Amino acid sequence: MSGLWSWLCRCCDSTSQEDEQSSVPVVVTEATSLMRNNRDGEIKSLRDQLEILEKQLQIERLRVKDMERDLKEKERALQSVQQRVSELERANEQKDEELASKNQEFTKMKTFYNRKLKEERVSELERANEQKDEELASKNQEFTKMETLYKRKLEEERSAKKKKEEELMSLKDRLAADVSLSIKTGNTESLNSPVSKSRLTETYNELKLLQWPKIKDQLRSCQMKPKETEALIQKTFREAAEEMQKKKEQIVEVVGLLKPSSGLPPQKIQEYKQLAIQNHQMLLYKSNKDDLVKTHLSELGSKYSEEVLENLRPLVSQCYWLGCLLALNTSALQPDWENHTGSMDPWDMFPRNIRAASAM
């Protein structure tokens, strides 16, 4: 409207005083028409804006209704939760009361059963002690009986041992007399011993003629050399003789403690020495041959393979065992290595005979 009035004022100023009365009706008519058109446009524009605002208002009213409906649902859910919480609180209070009641009952029952358990344990301990006392009394009675029995057995064993010692002393005296007689007469075969010179000669011949052919075939198959084998055989006999010489010296030293001042004549002491050597010879005769050469075989194990060592085992054990028996003879014996001429066969390495070691 302000623009319309400005236009009217400009029109009025531009006309002259003479035309003012004649042009006023036209201007008013135009202005009225223009104002009417502008007002209709503004009204239409306002109506359009009003329709838009009414639509927006309807939308907002719908949103508000939705929000109110959601709010009511939330309030109902909140009321349900509050109600559930209240119920749970009441239930918890009830449980707490029940738990407190149960705790009181449990405390009473615990006290009761502890007292009962203590009484039962005391009763059991008393019964166990009574039972232990009865068992101890019974064991004491059994022990007394066993002690009496063992004392009687011990006395019997002592008597039997004393009797055996007397019989042994008598046997030693008889054997010493036989040894003395055999030494005086030179007939060492009279004792019919498995380690006499004739029996040892037979054992040597069995080794040379029966056992050695089988052993040398096995040594040949594992590439053992004849010279090396011969040296090993001689070394085994020599070590056996040296070991038995030490045993003889130990026996002589021990028996030598029986001086003539003990009441025994020198001849009896000499007989005891010879008897001790012969007993040791019989012990070796009955011993396990492999046990005698464990040390020697372990030394050979670092030099030979397992196959060779397994084939050497019977040879070394037999030679060492026989060498010990020969060395413990009344007159020490050894194979006659010095007079062994051999043959064309390089494996013919055992001498024909055995001789006294002092003559070799």
Salt bridges, closest charged atoms under 4 A:
GLU60 OE2 - ARG63 NH1 3.35
ASP66 OD1 - ARG69 NH2 2.34
GLU87 OE1 - ARG84 NH1 3.50
GLU147 OE2 - LYS151 NZ 3.55
GLU155 OE2 - ARG158 NH1 3.55
GLU202 OE1 - ARG199 NE 3.97
ASP217 OD1 - ARG220 NH1 3.70
GLU239 OE2 - LYS235 NZ 3.90
GLU239 OE1 - HIS296 ND1 2.91
GLU271 OE1 - LYS268 NZ 3.86
ASP291 OD1 - LYS294 NZ 3.62
GLU310 OE1 - ARG313 NH2 3.60
ASP336 OD2 - ARG355 NH1 3.56
ASP345 OD2 - LYS216 NZ 3.51
ASP345 OD1 - ARG220 NH2 3.56
